């Protein structure tokens, strides 16, 4: 009986460490949530709002409760319905919220702004939204 309990205890401990280890790995750096994962679905639902839109995801990185995503909205046949583009989201009280990028100051020397996520644009985002990790942004185009 003691052997069974001890074996069960070690199994539970091993499983807990396995699960905890995967959670720590996620927090260690930026990652892309897997397709059809609950986290990815929640991010896309935040972008979707009340609309029944599908998205083609071009870029997606999450780190420390922040997300940078670049999408194109699609109709049911998979055709683009609008231009789309990048968005910044923040996880607040368990819900992803789309941040207003119009609050980020424009840089006259950086006409692409969010479309290129240039170092100047990222610097302005970090000032506007404290706590955003720099590593969620794509490398700027040359």
Chimera marker file (.cmm) of the C-alpha trace (Angstrom):
<marker_set name="trace">
<marker id="1" x="0.000" y="0.000" z="0.000" r="1" g="1" b="0" radius="0.5"/>
<marker id="2" x="2.813" y="2.417" z="0.911" r="1" g="1" b="0" radius="0.5"/>
<marker id="3" x="4.619" y="1.584" z="-2.323" r="1" g="1" b="0" radius="0.5"/>
<marker id="4" x="1.502" y="2.355" z="-4.354" r="1" g="1" b="0" radius="0.5"/>
<marker id="5" x="0.980" y="5.689" z="-2.609" r="1" g="1" b="0" radius="0.5"/>
<marker id="6" x="4.635" y="6.579" z="-3.018" r="1" g="1" b="0" radius="0.5"/>
<marker id="7" x="4.513" y="5.669" z="-6.716" r="1" g="1" b="0" radius="0.5"/>
<marker id="8" x="1.338" y="7.723" z="-7.188" r="1" g="1" b="0" radius="0.5"/>
<marker id="9" x="2.912" y="10.665" z="-5.357" r="1" g="1" b="0" radius="0.5"/>
<marker id="10" x="6.020" y="10.604" z="-7.585" r="1" g="1" b="0" radius="0.5"/>
<marker id="11" x="3.876" y="10.281" z="-10.703" r="1" g="1" b="0" radius="0.5"/>
<marker id="12" x="1.808" y="13.326" z="-9.657" r="1" g="1" b="0" radius="0.5"/>
<marker id="13" x="4.962" y="15.262" z="-8.815" r="1" g="1" b="0" radius="0.5"/>
<marker id="14" x="6.557" y="14.402" z="-12.162" r="1" g="1" b="0" radius="0.5"/>
<marker id="15" x="3.422" y="15.413" z="-14.040" r="1" g="1" b="0" radius="0.5"/>
<marker id="16" x="3.227" y="18.715" z="-12.135" r="1" g="1" b="0" radius="0.5"/>
<marker id="17" x="6.861" y="19.506" z="-12.911" r="1" g="1" b="0" radius="0.5"/>
<marker id="18" x="6.279" y="18.629" z="-16.574" r="1" g="1" b="0" radius="0.5"/>
<marker id="19" x="3.294" y="21.002" z="-16.812" r="1" g="1" b="0" radius="0.5"/>
<marker id="20" x="5.050" y="23.740" z="-14.832" r="1" g="1" b="0" radius="0.5"/>
<marker id="21" x="8.139" y="23.422" z="-17.009" r="1" g="1" b="0" radius="0.5"/>
<marker id="22" x="6.111" y="24.043" z="-20.152" r="1" g="1" b="0" radius="0.5"/>
<marker id="23" x="4.538" y="27.127" z="-18.590" r="1" g="1" b="0" radius="0.5"/>
<marker id="24" x="7.957" y="28.491" z="-17.642" r="1" g="1" b="0" radius="0.5"/>
<marker id="25" x="9.215" y="27.893" z="-21.195" r="1" g="1" b="0" radius="0.5"/>
<marker id="26" x="6.392" y="30.048" z="-22.555" r="1" g="1" b="0" radius="0.5"/>
<marker id="27" x="7.382" y="32.886" z="-20.242" r="1" g="1" b="0" radius="0.5"/>
<marker id="28" x="11.053" y="32.627" z="-21.177" r="1" g="1" b="0" radius="0.5"/>
<marker id="29" x="10.721" y="34.324" z="-24.553" r="1" g="1" b="0" radius="0.5"/>
<marker id="30" x="8.414" y="35.189" z="-27.417" r="1" g="1" b="0" radius="0.5"/>
<marker id="31" x="6.414" y="32.397" z="-28.995" r="1" g="1" b="0" radius="0.5"/>
<marker id="32" x="3.725" y="31.824" z="-31.590" r="1" g="1" b="0" radius="0.5"/>
<marker id="33" x="0.594" y="30.081" z="-30.253" r="1" g="1" b="0" radius="0.5"/>
<marker id="34" x="-0.227" y="26.927" z="-32.195" r="1" g="1" b="0" radius="0.5"/>
<marker id="35" x="-3.000" y="26.957" z="-34.789" r="1" g="1" b="0" radius="0.5"/>
<marker id="36" x="-6.383" y="26.140" z="-33.226" r="1" g="1" b="0" radius="0.5"/>
<marker id="37" x="-4.983" y="26.643" z="-29.704" r="1" g="1" b="0" radius="0.5"/>
<marker id="38" x="-7.290" y="28.390" z="-27.201" r="1" g="1" b="0" radius="0.5"/>
<marker id="39" x="-4.786" y="31.243" z="-26.838" r="1" g="1" b="0" radius="0.5"/>
<marker id="40" x="-4.573" y="31.889" z="-30.587" r="1" g="1" b="0" radius="0.5"/>
<marker id="41" x="-8.374" y="31.674" z="-30.834" r="1" g="1" b="0" radius="0.5"/>
<marker id="42" x="-8.765" y="34.231" z="-28.014" r="1" g="1" b="0" radius="0.5"/>
<marker id="43" x="-6.355" y="36.628" z="-29.752" r="1" g="1" b="0" radius="0.5"/>
<marker id="44" x="-8.197" y="36.324" z="-33.076" r="1" g="1" b="0" radius="0.5"/>
<marker id="45" x="-11.566" y="36.681" z="-31.310" r="1" g="1" b="0" radius="0.5"/>
<marker id="46" x="-10.343" y="39.965" z="-29.801" r="1" g="1" b="0" radius="0.5"/>
<marker id="47" x="-9.475" y="41.209" z="-33.302" r="1" g="1" b="0" radius="0.5"/>
<marker id="48" x="-12.738" y="39.885" z="-34.711" r="1" g="1" b="0" radius="0.5"/>
<marker id="49" x="-15.009" y="41.647" z="-32.233" r="1" g="1" b="0" radius="0.5"/>
<marker id="50" x="-18.648" y="41.101" z="-33.235" r="1" g="1" b="0" radius="0.5"/>
<marker id="51" x="-17.797" y="40.289" z="-36.857" r="1" g="1" b="0" radius="0.5"/>
<marker id="52" x="-17.716" y="36.758" z="-38.262" r="1" g="1" b="0" radius="0.5"/>
<marker id="53" x="-14.380" y="37.254" z="-39.975" r="1" g="1" b="0" radius="0.5"/>
<marker id="54" x="-11.630" y="34.740" z="-40.619" r="1" g="1" b="0" radius="0.5"/>
<marker id="55" x="-8.000" y="35.841" z="-40.738" r="1" g="1" b="0" radius="0.5"/>
<marker id="56" x="-4.891" y="34.939" z="-42.618" r="1" g="1" b="0" radius="0.5"/>
<marker id="57" x="-2.139" y="35.346" z="-40.017" r="1" g="1" b="0" radius="0.5"/>
<marker id="58" x="1.118" y="36.653" z="-41.469" r="1" g="1" b="0" radius="0.5"/>
<marker id="59" x="2.943" y="37.201" z="-38.179" r="1" g="1" b="0" radius="0.5"/>
<marker id="60" x="2.136" y="36.442" z="-34.537" r="1" g="1" b="0" radius="0.5"/>
<marker id="61" x="4.324" y="36.669" z="-31.442" r="1" g="1" b="0" radius="0.5"/>
<marker id="62" x="3.270" y="36.627" z="-27.796" r="1" g="1" b="0" radius="0.5"/>
<marker id="63" x="5.376" y="37.420" z="-24.732" r="1" g="1" b="0" radius="0.5"/>
<marker id="64" x="4.566" y="38.484" z="-21.163" r="1" g="1" b="0" radius="0.5"/>
<marker id="65" x="0.902" y="39.202" z="-21.903" r="1" g="1" b="0" radius="0.5"/>
<marker id="66" x="1.544" y="41.243" z="-25.058" r="1" g="1" b="0" radius="0.5"/>
<marker id="67" x="0.932" y="40.221" z="-28.659" r="1" g="1" b="0" radius="0.5"/>
<marker id="68" x="1.985" y="41.656" z="-32.026" r="1" g="1" b="0" radius="0.5"/>
<marker id="69" x="-0.043" y="40.230" z="-34.889" r="1" g="1" b="0" radius="0.5"/>
<marker id="70" x="-0.303" y="41.020" z="-38.589" r="1" g="1" b="0" radius="0.5"/>
<marker id="71" x="-3.393" y="39.692" z="-40.347" r="1" g="1" b="0" radius="0.5"/>
<marker id="72" x="-5.583" y="40.008" z="-43.415" r="1" g="1" b="0" radius="0.5"/>
<marker id="73" x="-9.353" y="39.591" z="-42.914" r="1" g="1" b="0" radius="0.5"/>
<marker id="74" x="-10.934" y="37.002" z="-45.200" r="1" g="1" b="0" radius="0.5"/>
<marker id="75" x="-14.466" y="36.161" z="-46.308" r="1" g="1" b="0" radius="0.5"/>
<marker id="76" x="-15.910" y="32.626" z="-46.194" r="1" g="1" b="0" radius="0.5"/>
<marker id="77" x="-14.333" y="31.854" z="-49.578" r="1" g="1" b="0" radius="0.5"/>
<marker id="78" x="-10.876" y="32.880" z="-48.308" r="1" g="1" b="0" radius="0.5"/>
<marker id="79" x="-10.702" y="36.157" z="-50.245" r="1" g="1" b="0" radius="0.5"/>
<marker id="80" x="-9.333" y="39.307" z="-48.620" r="1" g="1" b="0" radius="0.5"/>
<marker id="81" x="-12.127" y="41.644" z="-47.531" r="1" g="1" b="0" radius="0.5"/>
<marker id="82" x="-9.886" y="44.501" z="-46.392" r="1" g="1" b="0" radius="0.5"/>
<marker id="83" x="-6.251" y="45.478" z="-46.288" r="1" g="1" b="0" radius="0.5"/>
<marker id="84" x="-5.647" y="44.306" z="-42.723" r="1" g="1" b="0" radius="0.5"/>
<marker id="85" x="-2.346" y="44.963" z="-41.027" r="1" g="1" b="0" radius="0.5"/>
<marker id="86" x="-0.600" y="44.799" z="-37.679" r="1" g="1" b="0" radius="0.5"/>
<marker id="87" x="-2.158" y="45.101" z="-34.234" r="1" g="1" b="0" radius="0.5"/>
<marker id="88" x="-0.903" y="45.225" z="-30.669" r="1" g="1" b="0" radius="0.5"/>
<marker id="89" x="-2.893" y="43.338" z="-28.043" r="1" g="1" b="0" radius="0.5"/>
<marker id="90" x="-2.566" y="43.151" z="-24.267" r="1" g="1" b="0" radius="0.5"/>
<marker id="91" x="-3.876" y="40.447" z="-21.946" r="1" g="1" b="0" radius="0.5"/>
<marker id="92" x="-5.910" y="42.234" z="-19.262" r="1" g="1" b="0" radius="0.5"/>
<marker id="93" x="-7.765" y="40.273" z="-16.575" r="1" g="1" b="0" radius="0.5"/>
<marker id="94" x="-7.649" y="37.142" z="-18.721" r="1" g="1" b="0" radius="0.5"/>
<marker id="95" x="-9.003" y="38.845" z="-21.868" r="1" g="1" b="0" radius="0.5"/>
<marker id="96" x="-7.049" y="40.042" z="-24.898" r="1" g="1" b="0" radius="0.5"/>
<marker id="97" x="-7.631" y="43.730" z="-25.673" r="1" g="1" b="0" radius="0.5"/>
<marker id="98" x="-6.661" y="45.490" z="-28.909" r="1" g="1" b="0" radius="0.5"/>
<marker id="99" x="-4.516" y="48.543" z="-28.187" r="1" g="1" b="0" radius="0.5"/>
<marker id="100" x="-5.094" y="51.787" z="-30.075" r="1" g="1" b="0" radius="0.5"/>
<marker id="101" x="-2.007" y="52.258" z="-32.255" r="1" g="1" b="0" radius="0.5"/>
<marker id="102" x="-3.202" y="55.732" z="-33.246" r="1" g="1" b="0" radius="0.5"/>
<marker id="103" x="-1.867" y="56.809" z="-29.824" r="1" g="1" b="0" radius="0.5"/>
<marker id="104" x="1.681" y="56.022" z="-31.005" r="1" g="1" b="0" radius="0.5"/>
<marker id="105" x="3.310" y="59.274" z="-32.200" r="1" g="1" b="0" radius="0.5"/>
<marker id="106" x="3.985" y="59.491" z="-35.940" r="1" g="1" b="0" radius="0.5"/>
<marker id="107" x="7.578" y="59.823" z="-37.072" r="1" g="1" b="0" radius="0.5"/>
<marker id="108" x="7.948" y="61.902" z="-40.261" r="1" g="1" b="0" radius="0.5"/>
<marker id="109" x="11.146" y="59.963" z="-41.064" r="1" g="1" b="0" radius="0.5"/>
<marker id="110" x="9.300" y="56.642" z="-40.811" r="1" g="1" b="0" radius="0.5"/>
<marker id="111" x="6.310" y="56.740" z="-43.191" r="1" g="1" b="0" radius="0.5"/>
<marker id="112" x="5.558" y="52.989" z="-42.884" r="1" g="1" b="0" radius="0.5"/>
<marker id="113" x="5.175" y="53.071" z="-39.097" r="1" g="1" b="0" radius="0.5"/>
<marker id="114" x="3.458" y="49.915" z="-37.871" r="1" g="1" b="0" radius="0.5"/>
<marker id="115" x="3.608" y="48.316" z="-41.326" r="1" g="1" b="0" radius="0.5"/>
<marker id="116" x="7.397" y="47.954" z="-41.019" r="1" g="1" b="0" radius="0.5"/>
<marker id="117" x="7.791" y="47.983" z="-37.211" r="1" g="1" b="0" radius="0.5"/>
<marker id="118" x="10.990" y="49.994" z="-37.657" r="1" g="1" b="0" radius="0.5"/>
<marker id="119" x="13.220" y="50.660" z="-34.640" r="1" g="1" b="0" radius="0.5"/>
<marker id="120" x="11.805" y="54.201" z="-34.405" r="1" g="1" b="0" radius="0.5"/>
<marker id="121" x="8.221" y="52.956" z="-34.442" r="1" g="1" b="0" radius="0.5"/>
<marker id="122" x="8.960" y="50.246" z="-31.862" r="1" g="1" b="0" radius="0.5"/>
<marker id="123" x="10.658" y="52.840" z="-29.631" r="1" g="1" b="0" radius="0.5"/>
<marker id="124" x="7.499" y="54.992" z="-29.794" r="1" g="1" b="0" radius="0.5"/>
<marker id="125" x="5.295" y="51.959" z="-29.021" r="1" g="1" b="0" radius="0.5"/>
<marker id="126" x="7.421" y="51.171" z="-25.963" r="1" g="1" b="0" radius="0.5"/>
<marker id="127" x="7.006" y="54.766" z="-24.744" r="1" g="1" b="0" radius="0.5"/>
<marker id="128" x="3.256" y="54.754" z="-25.416" r="1" g="1" b="0" radius="0.5"/>
<marker id="129" x="2.575" y="51.309" z="-23.918" r="1" g="1" b="0" radius="0.5"/>
<marker id="130" x="5.032" y="50.668" z="-21.069" r="1" g="1" b="0" radius="0.5"/>
<marker id="131" x="5.761" y="47.000" z="-20.489" r="1" g="1" b="0" radius="0.5"/>
<marker id="132" x="5.596" y="45.883" z="-24.121" r="1" g="1" b="0" radius="0.5"/>
<marker id="133" x="8.483" y="43.486" z="-24.739" r="1" g="1" b="0" radius="0.5"/>
<marker id="134" x="10.618" y="44.527" z="-27.707" r="1" g="1" b="0" radius="0.5"/>
<marker id="135" x="11.033" y="40.914" z="-28.842" r="1" g="1" b="0" radius="0.5"/>
<marker id="136" x="7.442" y="40.478" z="-30.065" r="1" g="1" b="0" radius="0.5"/>
<marker id="137" x="8.060" y="42.744" z="-33.063" r="1" g="1" b="0" radius="0.5"/>
<marker id="138" x="9.281" y="41.418" z="-36.415" r="1" g="1" b="0" radius="0.5"/>
<marker id="139" x="12.687" y="42.399" z="-37.694" r="1" g="1" b="0" radius="0.5"/>
<marker id="140" x="12.293" y="45.560" z="-39.810" r="1" g="1" b="0" radius="0.5"/>
<marker id="141" x="12.480" y="45.349" z="-43.588" r="1" g="1" b="0" radius="0.5"/>
<marker id="142" x="15.722" y="46.593" z="-45.099" r="1" g="1" b="0" radius="0.5"/>
<link id1="1" id2="2" r="1" g="1" b="0" radius="0.2"/>
<link id1="2" id2="3" r="1" g="1" b="0" radius="0.2"/>
<link id1="3" id2="4" r="1" g="1" b="0" radius="0.2"/>
<link id1="4" id2="5" r="1" g="1" b="0" radius="0.2"/>
<link id1="5" id2="6" r="1" g="1" b="0" radius="0.2"/>
<link id1="6" id2="7" r="1" g="1" b="0" radius="0.2"/>
<link id1="7" id2="8" r="1" g="1" b="0" radius="0.2"/>
<link id1="8" id2="9" r="1" g="1" b="0" radius="0.2"/>
<link id1="9" id2="10" r="1" g="1" b="0" radius="0.2"/>
<link id1="10" id2="11" r="1" g="1" b="0" radius="0.2"/>
<link id1="11" id2="12" r="1" g="1" b="0" radius="0.2"/>
<link id1="12" id2="13" r="1" g="1" b="0" radius="0.2"/>
<link id1="13" id2="14" r="1" g="1" b="0" radius="0.2"/>
<link id1="14" id2="15" r="1" g="1" b="0" radius="0.2"/>
<link id1="15" id2="16" r="1" g="1" b="0" radius="0.2"/>
<link id1="16" id2="17" r="1" g="1" b="0" radius="0.2"/>
<link id1="17" id2="18" r="1" g="1" b="0" radius="0.2"/>
<link id1="18" id2="19" r="1" g="1" b="0" radius="0.2"/>
<link id1="19" id2="20" r="1" g="1" b="0" radius="0.2"/>
<link id1="20" id2="21" r="1" g="1" b="0" radius="0.2"/>
<link id1="21" id2="22" r="1" g="1" b="0" radius="0.2"/>
<link id1="22" id2="23" r="1" g="1" b="0" radius="0.2"/>
<link id1="23" id2="24" r="1" g="1" b="0" radius="0.2"/>
<link id1="24" id2="25" r="1" g="1" b="0" radius="0.2"/>
<link id1="25" id2="26" r="1" g="1" b="0" radius="0.2"/>
<link id1="26" id2="27" r="1" g="1" b="0" radius="0.2"/>
<link id1="27" id2="28" r="1" g="1" b="0" radius="0.2"/>
<link id1="28" id2="29" r="1" g="1" b="0" radius="0.2"/>
<link id1="29" id2="30" r="1" g="1" b="0" radius="0.2"/>
<link id1="30" id2="31" r="1" g="1" b="0" radius="0.2"/>
<link id1="31" id2="32" r="1" g="1" b="0" radius="0.2"/>
<link id1="32" id2="33" r="1" g="1" b="0" radius="0.2"/>
<link id1="33" id2="34" r="1" g="1" b="0" radius="0.2"/>
<link id1="34" id2="35" r="1" g="1" b="0" radius="0.2"/>
<link id1="35" id2="36" r="1" g="1" b="0" radius="0.2"/>
<link id1="36" id2="37" r="1" g="1" b="0" radius="0.2"/>
<link id1="37" id2="38" r="1" g="1" b="0" radius="0.2"/>
<link id1="38" id2="39" r="1" g="1" b="0" radius="0.2"/>
<link id1="39" id2="40" r="1" g="1" b="0" radius="0.2"/>
<link id1="40" id2="41" r="1" g="1" b="0" radius="0.2"/>
<link id1="41" id2="42" r="1" g="1" b="0" radius="0.2"/>
<link id1="42" id2="43" r="1" g="1" b="0" radius="0.2"/>
<link id1="43" id2="44" r="1" g="1" b="0" radius="0.2"/>
<link id1="44" id2="45" r="1" g="1" b="0" radius="0.2"/>
<link id1="45" id2="46" r="1" g="1" b="0" radius="0.2"/>
<link id1="46" id2="47" r="1" g="1" b="0" radius="0.2"/>
<link id1="47" id2="48" r="1" g="1" b="0" radius="0.2"/>
<link id1="48" id2="49" r="1" g="1" b="0" radius="0.2"/>
<link id1="49" id2="50" r="1" g="1" b="0" radius="0.2"/>
<link id1="50" id2="51" r="1" g="1" b="0" radius="0.2"/>
<link id1="51" id2="52" r="1" g="1" b="0" radius="0.2"/>
<link id1="52" id2="53" r="1" g="1" b="0" radius="0.2"/>
<link id1="53" id2="54" r="1" g="1" b="0" radius="0.2"/>
<link id1="54" id2="55" r="1" g="1" b="0" radius="0.2"/>
<link id1="55" id2="56" r="1" g="1" b="0" radius="0.2"/>
<link id1="56" id2="57" r="1" g="1" b="0" radius="0.2"/>
<link id1="57" id2="58" r="1" g="1" b="0" radius="0.2"/>
<link id1="58" id2="59" r="1" g="1" b="0" radius="0.2"/>
<link id1="59" id2="60" r="1" g="1" b="0" radius="0.2"/>
<link id1="60" id2="61" r="1" g="1" b="0" radius="0.2"/>
<link id1="61" id2="62" r="1" g="1" b="0" radius="0.2"/>
<link id1="62" id2="63" r="1" g="1" b="0" radius="0.2"/>
<link id1="63" id2="64" r="1" g="1" b="0" radius="0.2"/>
<link id1="64" id2="65" r="1" g="1" b="0" radius="0.2"/>
<link id1="65" id2="66" r="1" g="1" b="0" radius="0.2"/>
<link id1="66" id2="67" r="1" g="1" b="0" radius="0.2"/>
<link id1="67" id2="68" r="1" g="1" b="0" radius="0.2"/>
<link id1="68" id2="69" r="1" g="1" b="0" radius="0.2"/>
<link id1="69" id2="70" r="1" g="1" b="0" radius="0.2"/>
<link id1="70" id2="71" r="1" g="1" b="0" radius="0.2"/>
<link id1="71" id2="72" r="1" g="1" b="0" radius="0.2"/>
<link id1="72" id2="73" r="1" g="1" b="0" radius="0.2"/>
<link id1="73" id2="74" r="1" g="1" b="0" radius="0.2"/>
<link id1="74" id2="75" r="1" g="1" b="0" radius="0.2"/>
<link id1="75" id2="76" r="1" g="1" b="0" radius="0.2"/>
<link id1="76" id2="77" r="1" g="1" b="0" radius="0.2"/>
<link id1="77" id2="78" r="1" g="1" b="0" radius="0.2"/>
<link id1="78" id2="79" r="1" g="1" b="0" radius="0.2"/>
<link id1="79" id2="80" r="1" g="1" b="0" radius="0.2"/>
<link id1="80" id2="81" r="1" g="1" b="0" radius="0.2"/>
<link id1="81" id2="82" r="1" g="1" b="0" radius="0.2"/>
<link id1="82" id2="83" r="1" g="1" b="0" radius="0.2"/>
<link id1="83" id2="84" r="1" g="1" b="0" radius="0.2"/>
<link id1="84" id2="85" r="1" g="1" b="0" radius="0.2"/>
<link id1="85" id2="86" r="1" g="1" b="0" radius="0.2"/>
<link id1="86" id2="87" r="1" g="1" b="0" radius="0.2"/>
<link id1="87" id2="88" r="1" g="1" b="0" radius="0.2"/>
<link id1="88" id2="89" r="1" g="1" b="0" radius="0.2"/>
<link id1="89" id2="90" r="1" g="1" b="0" radius="0.2"/>
<link id1="90" id2="91" r="1" g="1" b="0" radius="0.2"/>
<link id1="91" id2="92" r="1" g="1" b="0" radius="0.2"/>
<link id1="92" id2="93" r="1" g="1" b="0" radius="0.2"/>
<link id1="93" id2="94" r="1" g="1" b="0" radius="0.2"/>
<link id1="94" id2="95" r="1" g="1" b="0" radius="0.2"/>
<link id1="95" id2="96" r="1" g="1" b="0" radius="0.2"/>
<link id1="96" id2="97" r="1" g="1" b="0" radius="0.2"/>
<link id1="97" id2="98" r="1" g="1" b="0" radius="0.2"/>
<link id1="98" id2="99" r="1" g="1" b="0" radius="0.2"/>
<link id1="99" id2="100" r="1" g="1" b="0" radius="0.2"/>
<link id1="100" id2="101" r="1" g="1" b="0" radius="0.2"/>
<link id1="101" id2="102" r="1" g="1" b="0" radius="0.2"/>
<link id1="102" id2="103" r="1" g="1" b="0" radius="0.2"/>
<link id1="103" id2="104" r="1" g="1" b="0" radius="0.2"/>
<link id1="104" id2="105" r="1" g="1" b="0" radius="0.2"/>
<link id1="105" id2="106" r="1" g="1" b="0" radius="0.2"/>
<link id1="106" id2="107" r="1" g="1" b="0" radius="0.2"/>
<link id1="107" id2="108" r="1" g="1" b="0" radius="0.2"/>
<link id1="108" id2="109" r="1" g="1" b="0" radius="0.2"/>
<link id1="109" id2="110" r="1" g="1" b="0" radius="0.2"/>
<link id1="110" id2="111" r="1" g="1" b="0" radius="0.2"/>
<link id1="111" id2="112" r="1" g="1" b="0" radius="0.2"/>
<link id1="112" id2="113" r="1" g="1" b="0" radius="0.2"/>
<link id1="113" id2="114" r="1" g="1" b="0" radius="0.2"/>
<link id1="114" id2="115" r="1" g="1" b="0" radius="0.2"/>
<link id1="115" id2="116" r="1" g="1" b="0" radius="0.2"/>
<link id1="116" id2="117" r="1" g="1" b="0" radius="0.2"/>
<link id1="117" id2="118" r="1" g="1" b="0" radius="0.2"/>
<link id1="118" id2="119" r="1" g="1" b="0" radius="0.2"/>
<link id1="119" id2="120" r="1" g="1" b="0" radius="0.2"/>
<link id1="120" id2="121" r="1" g="1" b="0" radius="0.2"/>
<link id1="121" id2="122" r="1" g="1" b="0" radius="0.2"/>
<link id1="122" id2="123" r="1" g="1" b="0" radius="0.2"/>
<link id1="123" id2="124" r="1" g="1" b="0" radius="0.2"/>
<link id1="124" id2="125" r="1" g="1" b="0" radius="0.2"/>
<link id1="125" id2="126" r="1" g="1" b="0" radius="0.2"/>
<link id1="126" id2="127" r="1" g="1" b="0" radius="0.2"/>
<link id1="127" id2="128" r="1" g="1" b="0" radius="0.2"/>
<link id1="128" id2="129" r="1" g="1" b="0" radius="0.2"/>
<link id1="129" id2="130" r="1" g="1" b="0" radius="0.2"/>
<link id1="130" id2="131" r="1" g="1" b="0" radius="0.2"/>
<link id1="131" id2="132" r="1" g="1" b="0" radius="0.2"/>
<link id1="132" id2="133" r="1" g="1" b="0" radius="0.2"/>
<link id1="133" id2="134" r="1" g="1" b="0" radius="0.2"/>
<link id1="134" id2="135" r="1" g="1" b="0" radius="0.2"/>
<link id1="135" id2="136" r="1" g="1" b="0" radius="0.2"/>
<link id1="136" id2="137" r="1" g="1" b="0" radius="0.2"/>
<link id1="137" id2="138" r="1" g="1" b="0" radius="0.2"/>
<link id1="138" id2="139" r="1" g="1" b="0" radius="0.2"/>
<link id1="139" id2="140" r="1" g="1" b="0" radius="0.2"/>
<link id1="140" id2="141" r="1" g="1" b="0" radius="0.2"/>
<link id1="141" id2="142" r="1" g="1" b="0" radius="0.2"/>
</marker_set>
